[in-house]
Amino acid sequence: MAEISNYDPKAIMDNVFWYFPDETLLNVKIRCMDMVIVPASITIEEGISNQKYRWKHINKISTYRKKTRRAVVRITSANFVNRLSKKGKDHKQVKINFYKKDKQWFIELERTEESGSTLQTYFGSHPYLQLVLNKHLPNKIWKEYEMSGKKTYTRPVYVCFDLEQWSDLNLAPHDFLIQVEKEAKSLMNESLKHGFTVDYISKGRAYDLELISPKGNKFILAISMHTAKNESRSKEKRKQKILMDISKMLPLVYGKRVFPIIVSQPLSFEGSWSFTTGNYLDFYKTKFDFKFLTTDFKKGWENKVIKRLLEIDNEL
């Protein structure tokens, strides 16, 4: 296990490079050493527990109910959960470090062979990792919970993993994508072979993939793939998905140096095309610099999309 000492996590965020050891991603440099940053959530909830009290002067034990509160962080990663669940408790120990950067809270998890906090694994339709944070949660976040007036309070957070410390699990960036995003996973793998880097793993809430080009431009991609019983219905579903993706991406690109890309199957069919939709797409293309790439999602589609991204990168 790699040892880390005397380093500043804030400096890591800004200045260093990441490398992900994976058989399919050999010699691929990714920003910020071996660290991957993933979105997660902190949940604070109120509960009641049974407490026992042993009287000193009489042989009696009393039981009473006491209000409690618990704070946990949950991280989605099916492959991480599956591989870590096979390890013993001694291999699940981490040290927890909170810090704030650009008004966002980050949790840095450092794996340790000493006694620390235990990463818990949970299975289901969306497997996740969980850590109890009661002893580590900053007072400002406890205050947020108290000010909310809610019994259960959830807020976003970013979690930083040093993948070198977890090398026995053979983790790669795409292991932090949810399983249904296989297109994003395969496109990420292809992009890394062509000089792109990844410094943020999206969960698909606003988009599917974020890539940093060889020239340093940031692309955010939404991938739309839908096939219905007939071509007309397929086209309608794709239009709905694309317009929804655009609405989610707009706040992220407005006034920022970010380039939005929509990857989808063809929208138009012979003898059928919605001019209204065409006008919408032209507006977003002109006003917000959206790029619309089409593909059939057949074998080799990833390479074609990445080549087109490289062309766009050279044009910027």
WOLINPE-V249336 format. One line per field, one symbol per residue. psi: psi as a letter, one per 20 degrees, with the letter a starting at -180 (. if undefined). Layout:
BEGIN
psi=???
END
This chain:
BEGIN
psi=pqqpqlqohhhghhirqqpooqhilpkopqqmckqppqqaqpppqqapqpqqppqhiqmqpqprppprqppqppppnghggghhhiqrhhjjpqqpoqrppljqpqopooqqirpbqppqpprbhnqqqqppjgiipqhhhghgghhhjqhpppqqrppppohhikhiilqrgiijqqhilhghghhgghhhikjqrpjpoqjjghrhqpqprhjjqppppppooppahrhghggghggggghggghhhghiiojrmpopppprrphqrpjppohggggghhghgghjkqpopqqikrpjhgggghhhhhggghh.
END
